[in-house]
Amino acid sequence: MNVDERTKSAQRILIMTSVAAERDAVLRGLHGNSLFDVRVGGVGPASAAASTATALATASYSLVINMGIAGGFVGQAEIGSLVVANEIIAADLGSQTPDGFISIDELGFGSARVPVDVGVVNQVAEALQAAGLSTTIGPVLTVSTTTGTAATAQELAARVPGAAAEGMEGYGVATAAQQHGVPVLEIRAISNPVGPRDRDAWRIKEALQTLEAASSVLMEVL
């Protein structure tokens, strides 16, 4: 890559998704806009981190966005809505003890939280809302095992007040971006409630359509 190409690529935005269906929805919304580089990073924080780090090592970007579908916490983000993360949190990174969960922060081994630029979050959320898309700003939790019981959902909601959504890749993407010094966002379209696993209640097609709509708004605001 020559200097001119690298300077041009530095203005591009990297969007990481976990699976092809999410990537395709985002691409449909972007209508081939060359500002965005959309990639499939795999499921789970480890795969997402490795894929994002590889992308960031081979080109320069001004922003990294993790986009995909997710579970929404009841009362915070309903099915069919969007969540823009104001904090990206590895919710199960830590230790279980007889007295409950202890985060990696409390253990003194680093941080399970990656901050985001609140100004950019507000800008994106306002644009999504202006486009008629129901949008919530709140913490998005990253887990390696998705929640399947009401008890676990309640525990997570108590541990992270205001938690809006649960996904499996955000913290991995955010950690790679943070280590490369690139700002990061996480945007999730809600396909199901966080809690008891009920496939009949999932609305994946509708969530992908919402993701597509959100992607078209990004072209106007970023």
Buried (B, 14 or more C-beta within 10 A) or exposed (E): EEEEEEEEBEEBBBBBBBBEBBBBBBBBBBEEBEEBBBBBBBBBBEBBBBBBBEBBEEBBBBBBBBBBBBBBBBEBBEBBBBBBBBBBBBBBBBEEEEEEBEBBBEEEEEBBBBBBBEEBBEBBBBBBBEBEBBBBBBBBBBBBEBBEEEEBBBBBBEBBEEBBBBBBBBBBBBBBBBEBEBBBBBBBBBBBBBBEEEEEEBBBEBBBBBBBBBBBBBEEBB
